[in-house]
Amino acid sequence: VRMAVAEIAEGLVSLYRDRLAAQGHTHAPDGDWMQRLVETFPWEETPDQARAITEVAVDMESPTPMDRLVCGDVGYGKTEIAVRAVLKTVADGRQAAVLVPTTVLAQQHHQTFAERFAELPIRVEMLSRFLTPAEQKRVTADLRAGKVDVVIGTHRLLTDDVEIPKLGLLVVDEEQRFGVKAKERLKEIRTSVDVLTMTATPIPRTLEFALTGIRDMSVVNTPPEDRRPVLTYVGEFDEQAVAGAVRRELLRDGQVFYVHNRVQSIDRAATQLGRLVPEARIAVAHGQMDEGSLEQIMLGFWDGNFDVLVSTTIIESGLDIPRANTLVVDRADLLGLAQLYQLRGRVGRAQQRAYAYLFYPPNRVLTEEAHERLKVIAEHQDLGSGFAIAMRDLELRGAGNLLGPAQSGHIAAVGFDLYCELVNEAVATLRGEKVEELEPVRIDIPIETSIPQDYMPKESLRLEAYRRLADAATEEAVADVRDEWADRYGPLPEVVENLLELGKVRAAAVRAGVREIVFARDQVRLSPCIPSGSKRMRFERMHRGTVVKEDTRQTIVPYEDPNTRGRGAGARMRVSGRDLCEWIISLLEELT
């Protein structure tokens, strides 16, 4: 992991240097336009929202290009933070681009920005596949000529024919939906332009960028007034439960999202739902439909012409339909943690109580990863859980290679905290800063210890178990680990019991300030040596034959096996690993 981290650190340091060396645009302080925009905001800013707006403004007014991640739950007002950042750049004579993952979201954002800027002389355009080729050509030509102030679009914005000569700000909404190539293109833009990334559940790589200090981060945790958490049910698919959930929503004049993430069978799922709830007006939407049809269905659902929208995960990003307050997800076990959280965020955006039903097939054994994802989403039902879920996702999946396309990371091996520590340590070394080395306790004792594969089958679980034991700093903590393993995996084999004994030795060594314990030739060597003074004198008196070597900083203590006492000097020493561990712990407690 250290070797992998060293490579990553080199890339991070060069990214740091590029950012610090780049001359960004220094924006002027807020003026009249901003005052007019703030006055037309229909709600009171939450404390977190106000702080994030200020942090973005400070970044934009500095000469270094901004790279800020705004992490906030769905419906917590991230769009307004972006609206004000966009106005700031346009008021300074620059252009702004807003990059979104879906055409539907592009349309919704276009409407939002156009409404917010209605009183100001600002031209807002959209660029997506909903436009005809002629309309797209007109928008790209006007962008190139500087006639468009704000452009909102999908991946189409990153194509070669789109030129934005006075680009001052790039807003990226829901970065987790973009592929590696898009992100590489964004990385090129990042060095010279202000970038604001908004997300409810940042992908592990993005979150780790923020947590390791490469990006600045604002967390918006305060829910708007009257917002209530979404009640979440996770269980086996049941037709009666589905029908009941849809009917309950229809009775209160609401709408339902029904997610079936397979285009091949989505019409069949809609037909089956129609049989269960014949009175419901059902529409189908997915990404393989032609632009015109998809647009008509989404607008129809928006206007309340349909009761149920059966769709793929195309709805997961940013859609704001306050009347839709029930979500049903078929085959939730196949979706990622961030996806599930984003989907749940489509409901509960009004004052009504919202419900989310996450189903998996009956009589099927879930994979451990799927079980863990569903468990996490069920446990995190409180308002403002997005950041906690992203952190859990980071630990479950690993961060991936921070700078390249690899998506599997080393985080699972050493744990998130240690991984971040290693990255920060490697970055500091490359920047010429003094780093204090991590000093693990080295223990060399003849005792067989391991976690057998047949006791914990998955490698990731064994690595996590070893790490959990290494973190245990007291005997009580080691006992907690033992109880957890016994409860989760059953009676402990002898080699695992031995490992826990070693864990107690390590905890005692940390408390006593001992960094190395080696047993050889019937004696134990402890390093560093016992400092001179009354403690050393008492120790030498209690353990005859103890030798303190100042030159090698070692204390050598002869081991007396309780099994050979009284059997004469020639009796053969029979070392029991468990007895040896207990004896060493008693030595270390005398030194503590």
Disulfide bonds with the S-S distance in Angstrom:
none
